[in-house]
Amino acid sequence: MEADLPKESDLDLLNEALDQGDPGTAEALIRDMHASEVALALESLPQAQRDVVWGLVEEDDSGDVLAELNDEVRSGLLEDMDTAELRAATEGMELDVLADVVADLPEDKTTELIDSLDDEERERLEVVLSFPEDTAGGLMNPATISVRRYYALEHVLDNLRRDAELPDNTLSIFVIDRNERYVGSVSLTKLLTSSPQQLVEEVMDTRISGITADTSATEVAQLFQDKDLVTAPVIDDDGRLIGQITVDDVVDVIREQADHEILGKAGLDEEDDIFAPVTTSARRRAVWLGINLATAFLAAAVVGMFEATLAQLVILAVLMPVVASMGGIAGTQTLTLMVRSMALGRVNDSNARWLMMKEFMIGVLNGLVWAVVVGIITVTFFSGPEIALLIAAAVALNLIIAAIAGFLVPVILQRINIDPAIAGGVVLTTVTDVVGFASFLGLGAIFLT
Protein backbone atom coordinates (compact mmCIF):
# COMPACT_ATOMS: atom_id res chain seq x y z
CA MET A 1 0.00 0.00 0.00
CA GLU A 2 1.43 3.36 -0.94
CA ALA A 3 0.85 6.80 0.58
CA ASP A 4 -0.94 9.68 -1.08
CA LEU A 5 1.13 12.72 -2.06
CA PRO A 6 1.12 15.35 0.77
CA LYS A 7 1.42 19.06 0.34
CA GLU A 8 4.97 19.78 -0.72
CA SER A 9 5.40 22.45 1.97
CA ASP A 10 4.66 19.96 4.77
CA LEU A 11 7.38 17.58 3.62
CA ASP A 12 9.82 20.45 3.01
CA LEU A 13 9.18 21.87 6.48
CA LEU A 14 9.66 18.47 8.05
CA ASN A 15 12.94 17.94 6.24
CA GLU A 16 14.08 21.40 7.28
CA ALA A 17 13.22 20.70 10.93
CA LEU A 18 15.12 17.40 10.81
CA ASP A 19 18.15 19.04 9.21
CA GLN A 20 18.17 21.71 11.91
CA GLY A 21 17.82 19.17 14.70
CA ASP A 22 14.47 20.62 15.83
CA PRO A 23 12.40 17.62 17.05
CA GLY A 24 9.73 19.87 18.57
CA THR A 25 8.81 21.42 15.23
CA ALA A 26 9.07 18.05 13.50
CA GLU A 27 6.71 16.46 16.03
CA ALA A 28 4.19 19.29 15.64
CA LEU A 29 4.26 18.89 11.86
CA ILE A 30 3.79 15.13 12.09
CA ARG A 31 0.86 15.57 14.47
CA ASP A 32 -0.92 17.75 11.89
CA MET A 33 -0.24 15.42 8.95
CA HIS A 34 -2.55 12.70 7.72
CA ALA A 35 -1.32 9.12 8.23
CA SER A 36 -0.70 8.77 4.49
CA GLU A 37 1.42 11.95 4.53
CA VAL A 38 3.51 10.64 7.43
CA ALA A 39 3.92 7.35 5.55
CA LEU A 40 5.19 9.15 2.46
CA ALA A 41 7.57 11.17 4.62
CA LEU A 42 8.97 7.94 6.10
CA GLU A 43 9.36 6.41 2.63
CA SER A 44 11.17 9.56 1.49
CA LEU A 45 13.85 9.64 4.19
CA PRO A 46 17.18 7.83 4.68
CA GLN A 47 17.21 5.27 7.50
CA ALA A 48 18.65 7.53 10.22
CA GLN A 49 16.05 10.28 9.72
CA ARG A 50 13.33 7.68 9.23
CA ASP A 51 14.01 6.32 12.72
CA VAL A 52 13.74 9.83 14.16
CA VAL A 53 10.40 10.52 12.47
CA TRP A 54 8.97 7.14 13.47
CA GLY A 55 9.94 7.85 17.07
CA LEU A 56 7.89 11.07 16.91
CA VAL A 57 4.71 9.37 15.69
CA GLU A 58 2.17 9.10 18.50
CA GLU A 59 1.34 5.56 19.61
CA ASP A 60 -2.36 6.00 18.79
CA ASP A 61 -1.46 6.97 15.20
CA SER A 62 1.23 4.38 14.55
CA GLY A 63 -1.18 1.72 13.31
CA ASP A 64 -2.70 4.05 10.71
CA VAL A 65 0.78 4.98 9.48
CA LEU A 66 1.88 1.34 9.28
CA ALA A 67 -1.18 0.57 7.17
CA GLU A 68 -0.12 3.16 4.58
CA LEU A 69 3.55 2.13 4.25
CA ASN A 70 4.93 -0.10 1.52
CA ASP A 71 5.91 -3.60 2.60
CA GLU A 72 9.66 -3.15 2.83
CA VAL A 73 9.63 0.07 4.86
CA ARG A 74 6.94 -1.33 7.16
CA SER A 75 8.90 -4.54 7.64
CA GLY A 76 11.99 -2.57 8.65
CA LEU A 77 10.07 -0.67 11.33
CA LEU A 78 8.30 -3.77 12.63
CA GLU A 79 11.60 -5.59 13.22
CA ASP A 80 12.54 -3.10 15.95
CA MET A 81 9.19 -3.24 17.80
CA ASP A 82 8.48 -5.51 20.77
CA THR A 83 5.18 -7.32 21.28
CA ALA A 84 3.69 -4.61 23.48
CA GLU A 85 4.47 -1.93 20.88
CA LEU A 86 3.08 -4.12 18.12
CA ARG A 87 -0.12 -4.75 20.04
CA ALA A 88 -0.56 -1.04 20.73
CA ALA A 89 0.12 -0.14 17.08
CA THR A 90 -2.34 -2.72 15.74
CA GLU A 91 -5.10 -2.04 18.24
CA GLY A 92 -8.34 -1.45 16.33
CA MET A 93 -6.65 -2.05 12.96
CA GLU A 94 -8.88 -3.46 10.22
CA LEU A 95 -8.23 -7.18 9.94
CA ASP A 96 -7.29 -7.08 6.25
CA VAL A 97 -4.63 -4.48 7.07
CA LEU A 98 -3.56 -6.43 10.17
CA ALA A 99 -3.05 -9.48 7.93
CA ASP A 100 -0.66 -7.42 5.77
CA VAL A 101 1.25 -6.34 8.88
CA VAL A 102 1.46 -9.90 10.22
CA ALA A 103 2.81 -11.10 6.88
CA ASP A 104 5.80 -8.73 7.32
CA LEU A 105 6.68 -9.94 10.83
CA PRO A 106 9.34 -12.48 11.81
CA GLU A 107 7.78 -15.82 12.77
CA ASP A 108 8.34 -15.42 16.52
CA LYS A 109 6.68 -12.00 16.60
CA THR A 110 3.82 -13.25 14.43
CA THR A 111 3.04 -15.96 16.96
CA GLU A 112 3.24 -13.53 19.88
CA LEU A 113 0.96 -10.99 18.20
CA ILE A 114 -1.64 -13.58 17.17
CA ASP A 115 -1.63 -15.07 20.67
CA SER A 116 -2.30 -11.62 22.13
CA LEU A 117 -5.58 -11.29 20.19
CA ASP A 118 -8.93 -12.32 21.62
CA ASP A 119 -10.51 -15.51 20.28
CA GLU A 120 -12.82 -13.79 17.79
CA GLU A 121 -10.08 -11.57 16.35
CA ARG A 122 -7.68 -14.50 16.14
CA GLU A 123 -10.20 -16.67 14.31
CA ARG A 124 -11.02 -13.93 11.79
CA LEU A 125 -7.36 -13.11 11.22
CA GLU A 126 -6.52 -16.76 10.61
CA VAL A 127 -9.27 -16.88 7.97
CA VAL A 128 -7.65 -14.00 6.06
CA LEU A 129 -4.15 -15.45 6.46
CA SER A 130 -5.33 -18.78 5.05
CA PHE A 131 -5.69 -17.18 1.60
CA PRO A 132 -2.90 -15.88 -0.66
CA GLU A 133 -2.61 -12.10 -0.35
CA ASP A 134 -3.31 -11.57 -4.05
CA THR A 135 -6.76 -13.17 -3.89
CA ALA A 136 -10.17 -11.93 -2.78
CA GLY A 137 -9.73 -13.87 0.46
CA GLY A 138 -6.44 -12.11 1.14
CA LEU A 139 -7.92 -8.70 0.34
CA MET A 140 -11.15 -9.03 2.28
CA ASN A 141 -12.08 -7.73 5.69
CA PRO A 142 -13.85 -10.59 7.51
CA ALA A 143 -15.77 -8.09 9.65
CA THR A 144 -19.21 -7.67 8.06
CA ILE A 145 -22.76 -6.78 9.07
CA SER A 146 -25.25 -9.46 8.04
CA VAL A 147 -29.00 -9.94 8.54
CA ARG A 148 -31.70 -12.45 7.64
CA ARG A 149 -34.10 -11.73 4.81
CA TYR A 150 -37.29 -11.93 6.89
CA TYR A 151 -36.27 -9.20 9.37
CA ALA A 152 -38.19 -5.93 9.38
CA LEU A 153 -36.04 -2.90 8.59
CA GLU A 154 -36.92 -1.26 11.92
CA HIS A 155 -35.55 -4.33 13.68
CA VAL A 156 -32.33 -4.09 11.67
CA LEU A 157 -31.95 -0.40 12.48
CA ASP A 158 -32.54 -1.04 16.18
CA ASN A 159 -29.84 -3.71 16.19
CA LEU A 160 -27.38 -1.43 14.39
CA ARG A 161 -27.98 1.39 16.85
CA ARG A 162 -27.67 -0.89 19.85
CA ASP A 163 -24.92 -3.33 19.02
CA ALA A 164 -23.14 -2.92 15.73
CA GLU A 165 -19.94 -1.02 15.06
CA LEU A 166 -19.73 -0.74 11.30
CA PRO A 167 -16.42 -1.72 9.71
CA ASP A 168 -14.69 1.14 7.90
CA ASN A 169 -16.07 2.04 4.45
CA THR A 170 -19.17 -0.11 4.94
CA LEU A 171 -21.96 1.14 2.66
CA SER A 172 -24.09 -2.02 2.61
CA ILE A 173 -25.20 -4.79 4.90
CA PHE A 174 -25.38 -8.31 3.55
CA VAL A 175 -28.33 -10.66 3.61
CA ILE A 176 -27.80 -14.33 4.47
CA ASP A 177 -30.01 -17.39 4.81
CA ARG A 178 -30.16 -19.72 7.79
CA ASN A 179 -27.04 -21.52 6.54
CA GLU A 180 -25.15 -18.20 6.32
CA ARG A 181 -25.12 -18.31 2.52
CA TYR A 182 -25.10 -14.90 0.86
CA VAL A 183 -28.36 -14.01 -0.93
CA GLY A 184 -28.24 -10.22 -1.43
CA SER A 185 -27.38 -6.84 0.04
CA VAL A 186 -29.09 -3.70 1.32
CA SER A 187 -27.36 -0.33 0.99
CA LEU A 188 -27.38 1.88 4.07
CA THR A 189 -29.12 4.54 1.99
CA LYS A 190 -31.92 2.11 1.15
CA LEU A 191 -32.13 1.03 4.76
CA LEU A 192 -32.56 4.59 5.99
CA THR A 193 -34.99 5.77 3.31
CA SER A 194 -37.34 2.76 3.14
CA SER A 195 -40.39 2.21 5.32
CA PRO A 196 -39.38 0.68 8.67
CA GLN A 197 -42.19 -1.87 8.31
CA GLN A 198 -40.77 -3.35 5.11
CA LEU A 199 -38.90 -6.62 5.23
CA VAL A 200 -35.26 -6.95 4.23
CA GLU A 201 -36.16 -9.24 1.33
CA GLU A 202 -38.42 -6.54 -0.11
CA VAL A 203 -35.61 -4.01 -0.50
CA MET A 204 -32.51 -6.16 -0.91
CA ASP A 205 -30.48 -6.09 -4.11
CA THR A 206 -29.71 -9.51 -5.58
CA ARG A 207 -27.84 -8.25 -8.65
CA ILE A 208 -24.43 -8.19 -6.95
CA SER A 209 -23.02 -11.70 -6.85
CA GLY A 210 -20.63 -12.89 -4.18
CA ILE A 211 -16.94 -13.06 -5.11
CA THR A 212 -15.34 -16.40 -4.32
CA ALA A 213 -12.38 -16.21 -1.97
CA ASP A 214 -9.93 -17.71 -4.47
CA THR A 215 -10.67 -15.07 -7.15
CA SER A 216 -7.45 -13.26 -8.09
CA ALA A 217 -6.96 -9.65 -7.03
CA THR A 218 -6.74 -8.66 -10.69
CA GLU A 219 -10.15 -10.19 -11.39
CA VAL A 220 -11.58 -8.45 -8.33
CA ALA A 221 -10.34 -5.09 -9.58
CA GLN A 222 -11.84 -5.80 -13.00
CA LEU A 223 -15.21 -6.68 -11.45
CA PHE A 224 -15.26 -3.46 -9.43
CA GLN A 225 -14.43 -1.49 -12.57
CA ASP A 226 -16.93 -3.24 -14.85
CA LYS A 227 -19.83 -3.15 -12.38
CA ASP A 228 -19.04 0.18 -10.67
CA LEU A 229 -18.93 -1.50 -7.27
CA VAL A 230 -17.97 0.22 -4.04
CA THR A 231 -18.31 -2.89 -1.87
CA ALA A 232 -18.80 -6.58 -2.58
CA PRO A 233 -19.30 -9.72 -0.49
CA VAL A 234 -16.73 -12.51 -0.40
CA ILE A 235 -18.02 -16.08 -0.19
CA ASP A 236 -16.51 -19.52 0.26
CA ASP A 237 -17.01 -22.48 -2.07
CA ASP A 238 -20.36 -23.24 -0.45
CA GLY A 239 -21.65 -19.69 -0.90
CA ARG A 240 -21.33 -18.71 2.77
CA LEU A 241 -20.49 -15.08 3.51
CA ILE A 242 -16.96 -14.79 4.93
CA GLY A 243 -16.03 -11.14 4.38
CA GLN A 244 -16.25 -8.04 2.24
CA ILE A 245 -14.03 -6.06 -0.10
CA THR A 246 -14.38 -2.29 -0.32
CA VAL A 247 -13.26 0.08 -3.04
CA ASP A 248 -10.26 1.35 -1.05
CA ASP A 249 -8.79 -2.16 -1.18
CA VAL A 250 -9.29 -2.25 -4.94
CA VAL A 251 -7.62 1.14 -5.43
CA ASP A 252 -4.53 -0.29 -3.73
CA VAL A 253 -4.60 -3.30 -6.07
CA ILE A 254 -4.83 -1.10 -9.17
CA ARG A 255 -1.98 1.12 -7.97
CA GLU A 256 0.22 -1.88 -7.18
CA GLN A 257 -0.46 -3.36 -10.62
CA ALA A 258 0.51 -0.12 -12.32
CA ASP A 259 3.72 0.13 -10.28
CA HIS A 260 4.52 -3.50 -10.97
CA GLU A 261 4.17 -3.08 -14.72
CA ILE A 262 6.39 0.02 -14.77
CA LEU A 263 9.13 -1.21 -12.43
CA GLY A 264 8.95 -4.81 -13.63
CA LYS A 265 10.32 -3.75 -17.01
CA ALA A 266 13.55 -2.83 -15.22
CA GLY A 267 13.54 -6.01 -13.13
CA LEU A 268 12.57 -4.09 -9.97
CA ASP A 269 9.96 -4.76 -7.29
CA GLU A 270 7.31 -2.11 -6.59
CA GLU A 271 7.83 -2.63 -2.85
CA ASP A 272 11.58 -1.94 -2.94
CA ASP A 273 12.72 0.78 -0.56
CA ILE A 274 14.55 3.48 -2.52
CA PHE A 275 16.50 4.34 0.65
CA ALA A 276 17.54 0.73 1.36
CA PRO A 277 21.26 0.15 2.09
CA VAL A 278 23.58 0.28 -0.91
CA THR A 279 24.52 -3.41 -0.64
CA THR A 280 20.87 -4.49 -0.51
CA SER A 281 19.86 -2.46 -3.57
CA ALA A 282 22.99 -3.49 -5.48
CA ARG A 283 22.34 -7.17 -4.78
CA ARG A 284 18.77 -6.96 -6.08
CA ARG A 285 19.75 -5.18 -9.27
CA ALA A 286 22.74 -7.45 -9.84
CA VAL A 287 20.48 -10.40 -10.66
CA TRP A 288 18.99 -8.79 -13.74
CA LEU A 289 22.25 -7.11 -14.71
CA GLY A 290 23.82 -10.56 -14.74
CA ILE A 291 21.00 -12.02 -16.83
CA ASN A 292 21.25 -9.11 -19.26
CA LEU A 293 25.01 -9.56 -19.50
CA ALA A 294 24.57 -13.21 -20.40
CA THR A 295 22.07 -12.39 -23.13
CA ALA A 296 24.32 -9.60 -24.44
CA PHE A 297 27.21 -12.03 -24.77
CA LEU A 298 24.90 -14.41 -26.60
CA ALA A 299 24.12 -11.68 -29.13
CA ALA A 300 27.83 -10.83 -29.32
CA ALA A 301 28.63 -14.48 -30.00
CA VAL A 302 26.25 -14.43 -32.95
CA VAL A 303 28.00 -11.34 -34.33
CA GLY A 304 31.38 -13.00 -33.75
CA MET A 305 30.37 -15.87 -36.01
CA PHE A 306 30.42 -13.40 -38.91
CA GLU A 307 33.70 -11.69 -38.05
CA ALA A 308 35.19 -12.45 -41.49
CA THR A 309 32.16 -10.97 -43.24
CA LEU A 310 32.34 -7.80 -41.13
CA ALA A 311 36.05 -7.45 -41.87
CA GLN A 312 35.32 -7.43 -45.61
CA LEU A 313 32.21 -5.23 -45.45
CA VAL A 314 32.47 -2.63 -42.70
CA ILE A 315 29.16 -1.11 -43.83
CA LEU A 316 27.38 -4.15 -42.35
CA ALA A 317 28.67 -3.22 -38.88
CA VAL A 318 27.37 0.31 -39.38
CA LEU A 319 23.88 -0.82 -40.39
CA MET A 320 23.24 -3.91 -38.30
CA PRO A 321 22.03 -1.98 -35.17
CA VAL A 322 19.15 -0.70 -37.34
CA VAL A 323 17.83 -4.23 -37.81
CA ALA A 324 17.98 -5.14 -34.11
CA SER A 325 16.49 -1.80 -33.05
CA MET A 326 13.48 -2.10 -35.37
CA GLY A 327 12.79 -5.61 -34.12
CA GLY A 328 13.18 -4.55 -30.50
CA ILE A 329 10.62 -1.76 -30.80
CA ALA A 330 8.10 -3.92 -32.68
CA GLY A 331 8.45 -6.76 -30.19
CA THR A 332 8.15 -4.44 -27.20
CA GLN A 333 4.89 -3.02 -28.55
CA THR A 334 3.37 -6.50 -28.76
CA LEU A 335 4.88 -7.59 -25.44
CA THR A 336 3.48 -4.56 -23.60
CA LEU A 337 -0.02 -5.11 -24.96
CA MET A 338 0.13 -8.82 -24.11
CA VAL A 339 1.36 -8.34 -20.55
CA ARG A 340 -1.35 -5.76 -19.90
CA SER A 341 -4.09 -7.86 -21.49
CA MET A 342 -3.00 -10.97 -19.61
CA ALA A 343 -3.04 -9.04 -16.33
CA LEU A 344 -6.63 -8.01 -17.05
CA GLY A 345 -7.66 -11.53 -17.98
CA ARG A 346 -8.38 -10.68 -21.60
CA VAL A 347 -6.18 -13.39 -23.09
CA ASN A 348 -7.33 -17.02 -22.83
CA ASP A 349 -7.17 -20.29 -24.74
CA SER A 350 -10.21 -19.40 -26.86
CA ASN A 351 -8.73 -16.21 -28.34
CA ALA A 352 -4.96 -16.89 -28.17
CA ARG A 353 -4.70 -18.35 -31.68
CA TRP A 354 -6.62 -15.41 -33.18
CA LEU A 355 -4.40 -12.92 -31.38
CA MET A 356 -1.23 -14.65 -32.53
CA MET A 357 -2.41 -14.57 -36.14
CA LYS A 358 -3.26 -10.90 -35.79
CA GLU A 359 0.21 -10.08 -34.47
CA PHE A 360 1.78 -12.18 -37.22
CA MET A 361 -0.12 -10.22 -39.88
CA ILE A 362 0.85 -6.93 -38.23
CA GLY A 363 4.47 -8.09 -38.34
CA VAL A 364 4.17 -8.98 -42.03
CA LEU A 365 2.56 -5.65 -42.93
CA ASN A 366 4.99 -3.56 -40.91
CA GLY A 367 7.88 -5.69 -42.14
CA LEU A 368 7.07 -5.01 -45.79
CA VAL A 369 6.46 -1.28 -45.29
CA TRP A 370 9.54 -0.60 -43.20
CA ALA A 371 11.74 -2.87 -45.29
CA VAL A 372 11.01 -0.59 -48.27
CA VAL A 373 11.70 2.53 -46.19
CA VAL A 374 14.98 1.18 -44.80
CA GLY A 375 16.06 0.01 -48.26
CA ILE A 376 15.47 3.42 -49.78
CA ILE A 377 17.37 5.17 -46.98
CA THR A 378 20.26 2.73 -47.32
CA VAL A 379 20.56 3.26 -51.08
CA THR A 380 20.31 7.02 -50.70
CA PHE A 381 22.75 7.59 -47.83
CA PHE A 382 24.89 4.50 -47.24
CA SER A 383 25.48 1.91 -49.92
CA GLY A 384 24.36 0.25 -53.15
CA PRO A 385 21.28 -1.84 -53.95
CA GLU A 386 22.81 -5.14 -52.80
CA ILE A 387 23.22 -3.98 -49.20
CA ALA A 388 19.84 -2.25 -49.36
CA LEU A 389 18.10 -5.48 -50.37
CA LEU A 390 19.86 -7.41 -47.61
CA ILE A 391 18.95 -4.99 -44.85
CA ALA A 392 15.38 -4.74 -46.16
CA ALA A 393 15.01 -8.52 -46.04
CA ALA A 394 16.55 -8.66 -42.54
CA VAL A 395 14.24 -5.91 -41.24
CA ALA A 396 11.16 -7.65 -42.68
CA LEU A 397 12.16 -10.97 -41.13
CA ASN A 398 13.00 -9.47 -37.75
CA LEU A 399 9.74 -7.52 -37.50
CA ILE A 400 7.77 -10.69 -38.20
CA ILE A 401 9.76 -12.72 -35.66
CA ALA A 402 9.51 -9.86 -33.12
CA ALA A 403 5.72 -9.78 -33.39
CA ILE A 404 5.48 -13.53 -32.85
CA ALA A 405 7.99 -13.42 -29.98
CA GLY A 406 6.15 -10.51 -28.36
CA PHE A 407 3.09 -12.74 -28.24
CA LEU A 408 4.70 -16.05 -27.30
CA VAL A 409 7.26 -14.90 -24.72
CA PRO A 410 4.75 -13.69 -22.06
CA VAL A 411 2.48 -16.68 -22.68
CA ILE A 412 5.31 -19.17 -22.19
CA LEU A 413 6.74 -17.32 -19.18
CA GLN A 414 3.35 -17.28 -17.47
CA ARG A 415 2.88 -21.01 -18.04
CA ILE A 416 6.19 -21.77 -16.34
CA ASN A 417 5.32 -19.42 -13.45
CA ILE A 418 7.73 -16.62 -14.33
CA ASP A 419 6.36 -13.08 -14.21
CA PRO A 420 6.31 -11.81 -17.83
CA ALA A 421 6.27 -8.19 -16.63
CA ILE A 422 9.75 -8.71 -15.19
CA ALA A 423 11.39 -11.30 -17.44
CA GLY A 424 9.63 -10.61 -20.74
CA GLY A 425 11.74 -7.65 -21.80
CA VAL A 426 15.06 -9.42 -21.29
CA VAL A 427 13.97 -12.51 -23.21
CA LEU A 428 12.42 -10.50 -26.03
CA THR A 429 15.50 -8.30 -26.45
CA THR A 430 17.65 -11.40 -26.75
CA VAL A 431 15.39 -12.87 -29.43
CA THR A 432 15.24 -9.71 -31.54
CA ASP A 433 18.99 -9.04 -31.22
CA VAL A 434 19.98 -12.57 -32.14
CA VAL A 435 17.50 -12.83 -35.03
CA GLY A 436 18.37 -9.34 -36.29
CA PHE A 437 22.13 -9.85 -36.26
CA ALA A 438 21.97 -13.43 -37.55
CA SER A 439 19.62 -12.62 -40.41
CA PHE A 440 21.46 -9.51 -41.61
CA LEU A 441 24.97 -10.85 -41.24
CA GLY A 442 23.98 -14.31 -42.44
CA LEU A 443 22.50 -12.94 -45.65
CA GLY A 444 25.59 -10.79 -46.07
CA ALA A 445 27.85 -13.83 -45.69
CA ILE A 446 25.83 -15.79 -48.26
CA PHE A 447 25.41 -13.17 -50.96
CA LEU A 448 28.28 -10.70 -50.55
CA THR A 449 31.36 -12.79 -49.71
N, C-alpha and C positions, 0 to 999 in steps of 0.2 A: 504494500500500500504506500502510495507516495503522497507528500504533502502538497497543499495548494500554495500558489505563489503569494507571499505576503507583500505588504507595501514595502517598496524598496527602502524608504526612509527608516522603517523599523529595523530592518536587518543592518543597514549602515550604522545606525545609532548603537546597536548592540555590539557590532564589531569595534566601533570606536571606543565604547566603554570597556571592552575587554582589552583592547590595546593599551588603554590608559590605566589599566589595573583598578577600575572603579566598579567593584561588585555590587555596590548599592544601586547605582544607576542601571546596571545590567539586570539585576533582580526585578527592579520596578518595571523595566521594559518587558521582561518575560512574563510578569504577572498580567500585563495588559494585552498580551498577544494571544491569539487563538491557538489551540493545541496544534493545528496543522502548521501554523507559522513557526511555532517553537520547533516542531519536527524538521521543517525545512532549514531552520537555523542550525540545528544539530548536524544535519546532513551536509551543511555547507562549511563546516569548520574542521580544521585539523584536530587530531586526537586530544592534544593537551587542552585546547580551548573547549572542545566538546565536553570533556570531563567537568570543566568549570561550569559550563551552562547547565549540564544535567544536574549538578549539585545544587543549582539555584532554583530548579523546578520544584514547586510545592508538592508534597506527598499526595495530596488530593487530586492533583492534575497529572501526576506521572503516568497513570494508566491511559488517559486520553492521548498523551503524547506518544507513548509506546505504540498505541494502535495506529498512529499515522506514519510511523517510521518504516523505511524499507527493511527487509529482512536482515541484511548484514549489519547495519548500524544498530538495529534493535538487539540483535544477538550479542554484539559487543558490549552493550550496556547491561544486558541481563546476566552476563557472566560474572560481573562484579557485585551482584545483589545477593543478599542472603534470603532465606525463606521468609522471614518476617517482612522484609522490604518488598519481596515479590508479592506476598499476600496483600499487603497494603496497596500496592500499585494496581493489582488486578481486581480489587474489591469493586463489585458492581459492574465489571466489564461485561459487555455482551459476549455470549458464549462462543459465537463464531470468531470473534476477535481474540478471545482467550485461547481458543484452539490454535490460532496462528502464533501466539506468544509461546504456548507450551511447546510447539514444534521447534522453536528456536532454542530451547533450554537443554543443557546437559542432562543426561538420563537421571542422575541422582536428584537434581533440582526438580525435574519433572515429577518424579515420584513424590517428593516432599510437598510440592504445590498441590498435586491432585489429592493427596491424603489430607490436606488441610481444608478441603472443600466439604460442605455438608453432603449428605447422601444424594439429595435431588440434583444438586449442581454437578456432583461427580458423575452420576449416571448420564445426565444430558451431555456433559463434556465428552465422555467416553463414546457416546453415539456419534458425535461430530468427528472425533479422532479416528473412528473406525473406517471412515471414508477417505480416499485420496483427496488432497486439498484442491485439486483442479476439477472436482466434480460438484454436482449440486449438493450432495451430502456434505462435502467439505466446506462449501460456501454458506450453507444454511445456518440460521439461528434456530435451535430447537425450541426456544421459548415462543409459544403461540397462544392465542386466545381462541378456544373452540367451543361451539354450542351444538345442541341437538336441534333438528329441524322442526320439531313440534313445540318448541318454546315460544311463548309470546314475547314480543319485542320489549314490553315493559319489564318482564322478568329478566331479560338479558341486560337491560340497562341498569336495573337494580343490582344485579350481580357485579357488573363492571364498577359501579360506584362504590360498592361495599368491599369487594375483595381484590379486584384485578389491578395489577400494575402493568400497563401496556408496554410491551417491548418497544425499543426505539424504532421510529419510522413505520409503525404499524398503522395502516390505513384501512385494513379489513379484518374481520374476524371470520374464521373458517367453520363450516358446518360439517359435522361428522354424524355417522349413524351409530347404532349401538355397539358395533364392532370397531369403532374408531376409524372407519374408512371415510376418506374425504368425499363429500358429495356436492359442495358448492361454497360460496363465500358471500358475505354481506359487507358492503363498504360502511365505514363509520358514518359517512354522509347519509346513506340510505337508512341506517339505523336511527339516526337522529331526526330525520325528516318524515319518516313513515308513521302511521298511526300506531300507538303503543299496543293496541289490541290485536294487530296483525301477527300472524305466526311467522317464524323465521323462514319456513319453506315458501311462503307467499312472496317474499321479497328477495330471496337469495338468487345469486347469479351462478348459473351452472355452465356458462360458456368458457370459463377459465379452467383448463384441465390441470391436474396435479403433475408436477415434474418429478420423474423418478430419481432416486438418490444417486444412481450411477450415471446420470446424464452429464456429459462433459461441460466444463465451464464455458467453453466456446459456444456450444449449443444453447446453453442457458442464456447467454448474452444475445444470441440471435433470436431466441423466442421473445425476449423482452423488447427487442427492437421491432420485430415483425408485428407483435400484438400490442405494442404500446403499453406494456405492463409496468406497474410501479411496485407490485408485490405479487408473489406467487407461492402456492403451497408446495411443499416437497413431500413425496409419499414413498413408502417402501414397495417392495414387489407385490405385496398383497393389497395395495391401495390405502394403507393406513397412513394418516397424517403424522409426520415426524418432525416437521419444521417449516420454516418459511424463508424465502429469499426476498430481499428488498432491493430497490433500484440502486441504492448506494453501493451494495456489494457488486452489482453488475458494472457500475461505472469503474470500479477498481479493476475488474477483469478486462474491460475494454482498454483501459490505460496500460495495463501490464502487457496486453497483446501488442499494442502499438509500440511500446518500448522494446519488446522482445524482437519484433520484426526489424526495427531500426538497428539495434545493437547487435543482434544475431548475425547480421551481414559482416560484422567485423570480428565475429567469434567472441563477443562479450556477453555477459549476463546482465539483465536489467536490474538485478539486485546488488551488483557490485558497488562497493563503497569507493567513491572517487578519491577519498582521503585515506584509503587503506595504506598500510606500510609499503614502502617501495618494493621490498622482496616479495610480498604477497601479490601485488599487482603484476610485477614482472613475471612471476611464476605462472600466473593465469594466462597472460598474453603469450608466453613462450610456447605453449602448446600449439597454438594456431600458427605462430611464426615458424615453428619447426615443420608443421605439415605443409605450409606454403613453400618453405625452402625445398622440401622433398619434391613437390610438384614442379617447382621452377627448374630443378636439376633434371627432371624427366623431360621437360620441354627443351632444355639445353642439350640433352643427349640426342634428341631427335634432330636438332639443328646440326650437332656434331657429326651425325651420319652423312651429312652432305657438305662436309668441309671442302672437299675437292671442287665441288660445283661452285661454292661461294668464292673460292680462290680464283676461279676462271671468270666468274661473272659477279663482280662486286655490286652491281645494280640490284641483284636479288636480295642482298643483305639490307640495302636501303629500303626496298619495298615490302619485305616480308612482314614487318610490324603492322602494315595496313590490313593484311589478310586476317591476322589474329585479332586485331582491334575490332574489325567489323563483326567477326563471329562472336566476340565477347559481348558486345553491346546487344546484338540480336538475341543471344542466349539469355542474357540477364533480363531482357524484357519479358521473355516467356517464363523464365524462372520466377520472377517477382509476381507475375499474375497467378502462376500455379500455387506458389506458397500461400498467397493471400486467399485464393479460392479454396484451397484445401483446409486452411484454418477456419474458414466459414462453413465448411461442410458442403461446398458446391460441387466438388469433384467426387464421383463414385464410380463403381464398376459399370453402371448402365450408360454413362456418358463419356467415359475415359477414351474409348476408341474414337468417338466422334471428335473429341478435343484434340487428340493426337493427329488425326487427319487434317484438321483445321490448321494446326501449327505447321504441319508439313507443307501444306499448300501456301501458307504465308511465307515460309522459308523459300519455297520455289519461286514465288512471285518476287519477293524482295531480292533473292539471289540473282534472278535474271536482270532486274532493273539496275541494281547496284553494280553488277558485273559490267554492264555497258558503260555506266558512269565512270567506274574505276579504269576501264580500258581506254576510254577517251582521254582521261586525265593523264594516264601513263604515256600514251602516244604523244600527247601535246607537250608534256613537260619533262619526261624522263627518258624514254627509250623508244625503240621501234615496235612494229606490230607483233613480232614474235613474243616479246616480253608482255605486251599488253594482253594478248590472248591468254597467256599462261596465268597472269594475275587475275584476269576476269574469270577464268575457269575455277581458280582456287577460291576466289571470293564467293562465287555461286555455290560451290560445294560446301564451304565452311558455313555459310548462312543456313543452308538446309540442315546440315548436321547440328548446328547450334540450336535451331528451333526444336529438333527432335530431342536433343539432350536437355534443353530447358524444360521439356515436358517430362522426360523419363527420370532425370536425376532426382527431383523431389519425391516422385512416386516410389522409386526404389529405396531411397533413404528412409522414407516413412515406414515402408514394409519391413525394414530391418531395424526399426526402432532407433533411428538416428534423426535428430531434428533437422529438417531440410532448411530451416531459416538460418541455421548456424553453419552447416556443412555444405549446403548446396552451392554457394558461390565459389568455394575452393575447388570442388569437383568440376563444376562447369568451366571454370577458367582453365583448368588443366586440359579438359576435352577440346575446347576451342583453340587453345594454343598448340596442342599437339597436332590436331587435324589441320589447322591453318599452316603451320610450318611444314608438316609432312607433305601436304598436297601441293603447296607452291614450290617447295624445293624439290620434291619428287618429280613433278612435271618438268621442272627446269633440268634435272639430271637426265631425264629421258629424251627430251627434245632439243636441248641446247648444248649438250656436251658429247 
